[in-house]
Amino acid sequence: MTFSALVLDQTEDGVVATVQRLDDERLPDGDVTVKVEHSSLNYKDAMILKSIGRLVREYPHVPGVDLAGAVETSASDRFAPGDRVVLTGFRVGETWWGGFATRACLKADWLVRLPDSLSTRDAMAVGTAGFTAMLAIDALERHGLAPGAGPVVVTGAAGGLGSFAVHLLARRGHEAVASTRRAATHDYLTALGASSVVDAGELAEPTARPLLSERWAGCVDAVGGSTLAHVLAELRYGAALAACGNTAGNDITMNVLPLILRGVDVLGIESVMCPIDVRERVWAAVADTVERGALADMTTDASLADLPGLADEMLAGRVRGRVVVQTG
């Protein structure tokens, strides 16, 4: 049997991506084979497609950190043929062949049974970005954030993670405030549920003062850098910031006073190696929260052949929301 895949090959001129037909024997050794119906393009995928960050060390390679589909064969008692499953993380698409293909061979411990109310396309409209956004909101709510507590700011709101954070916060009764540099996305963010939109340049401005006026009841931060430091200085007493992105860089110059004078917390959000029991709870929360019309509004469709060009657009910050990949 054969399958189609977007394959990365190392050449003298760099990494080249082409759609190829491969024999099933090329698949890695896993205990569950999945017919992949949909995948998605994430920022990490874009980096991998453009050979940025040395995330992939062995070629040829099939990228794609997300996938959803139906089980074809299983050596695990957790899954049977026909079960619909979703996978995000576990370094699939980096160290293991991933979802930019019509078939994948995976480990059962990486898979989550898809909630009945979500199609495989819905799952990939959510993908790593929406899953991480829900993880961040779950962490904030477990910290004590409740509806009516006050405005919750989402940085990088027009991106995939930020779009979902805005929508999921609003659907769970929170006052979501979107922060973006892209004026053209204001109506889009308002339609997703944002109560207001603020200029990201305002929050990215470094502040010489260790504490600013208390403004935010919480934050989902997909940006990092000076934005994270600025928002910390504006968090209300006892509030928390969920850090889940670094598009502005890895380095932070910040003051410790918000932590020790206002008792604020920074909650690190890690979605790649997140345990299965947490994944199942968070996917159930996504299924219960997300509005299907919003999924359509924040997604665009692409084929495997479209992905190299879309990677350039994503890295340049010109992709709004989510890209769903029809693998077949």
LINGI-V856201 format. One record per residue. PSI is psi in degrees with one decimal (NA if undefined). Layout:
[[PSI] [PSI]]
This chain:
[[155.8] [165.6] [159.3] [146.5] [152.5] [112.8] [132.4] [127.3] [139.5] [122.2] [176.8] [-25.8] [3.4] [-164.4] [130.1] [135.8] [127.4] [148.9] [126.1] [160.2] [125.1] [152.0] [147.1] [-26.3] [-16.8] [-15.9] [147.7] [165.8] [102.9] [177.9] [-1.2] [126.9] [130.5] [131.3] [109.3] [124.2] [-37.3] [151.2] [-167.4] [160.7] [116.9] [168.5] [-39.5] [-39.0] [-42.8] [-41.7] [-43.2] [-42.6] [-29.1] [12.6] [47.8] [131.8] [2.4] [41.0] [-27.1] [131.5] [-19.1] [133.2] [153.4] [158.3] [143.4] [111.7] [-171.7] [98.5] [-9.9] [151.2] [155.9] [141.7] [-157.7] [140.7] [131.1] [-49.5] [151.1] [131.8] [9.0] [142.5] [-2.4] [-24.0] [149.3] [157.5] [135.5] [-19.7] [135.3] [130.7] [159.3] [144.0] [132.4] [141.5] [-153.4] [22.8] [17.1] [139.3] [-11.3] [-67.5] [-5.4] [141.2] [138.1] [-148.4] [-1.8] [61.8] [166.6] [-8.4] [144.1] [143.8] [121.3] [172.3] [136.8] [-32.7] [-10.7] [-12.0] [146.4] [134.2] [129.7] [131.4] [144.4] [-31.7] [-5.9] [131.1] [168.6] [-30.9] [-42.4] [-45.7] [-37.2] [-19.4] [-34.6] [-65.0] [-162.5] [-39.6] [-51.9] [-37.4] [-43.8] [-39.3] [-42.5] [-36.9] [-44.0] [-44.0] [-40.6] [-42.6] [-41.7] [-42.2] [-38.3] [-25.9] [-22.6] [-4.3] [129.0] [153.0] [137.8] [-3.6] [-22.8] [-178.2] [137.7] [116.3] [140.1] [117.7] [152.2] [39.9] [-23.1] [-10.7] [-179.2] [-50.8] [-45.9] [-40.4] [-45.0] [-38.9] [-43.7] [-50.2] [-46.7] [-38.6] [-48.0] [-42.5] [-24.8] [10.4] [8.0] [157.6] [99.0] [126.8] [124.1] [133.4] [123.2] [155.0] [-11.7] [100.7] [-31.3] [-13.2] [2.7] [-47.1] [-39.0] [-45.7] [-37.0] [-40.5] [-30.8] [-18.0] [0.5] [132.6] [-26.8] [167.0] [132.6] [153.1] [125.9] [-27.1] [-32.1] [-42.4] [-17.4] [-8.7] [120.0] [144.6] [134.9] [-18.0] [135.5] [-28.6] [135.6] [174.0] [138.1] [124.2] [-42.2] [137.1] [-10.4] [171.4] [136.8] [110.1] [113.7] [11.7] [-49.2] [-157.7] [-143.5] [-24.5] [-45.4] [-46.2] [-40.8] [-46.3] [-37.8] [-39.3] [-13.8] [0.5] [145.1] [163.5] [127.9] [3.7] [177.4] [153.9] [128.8] [111.8] [116.6] [17.6] [164.2] [37.9] [-20.6] [4.1] [168.8] [-18.4] [141.6] [129.3] [110.5] [167.7] [143.3] [-12.3] [-37.3] [-32.1] [-38.3] [-13.9] [-26.5] [-4.3] [29.2] [159.4] [146.7] [120.6] [114.4] [129.3] [118.8] [119.9] [-11.3] [-47.9] [20.0] [134.1] [153.9] [-39.8] [-37.1] [-42.4] [-44.1] [-41.3] [-42.2] [-39.5] [-36.4] [-39.3] [-39.8] [-48.2] [-36.7] [-20.6] [-42.8] [145.0] [127.6] [-34.0] [-35.9] [-35.3] [-42.2] [-39.6] [-31.5] [11.1] [150.0] [155.2] [150.2] [159.9] [170.8] [-39.8] [-21.9] [-19.1] [-40.1] [-42.0] [-39.7] [-29.1] [-41.7] [-43.6] [-40.6] [-43.8] [-26.4] [-0.2] [24.7] [7.9] [126.8] [131.1] [-135.6] [149.7] [118.0] [132.6] [119.8] [107.1] [-30.7] [NA]]
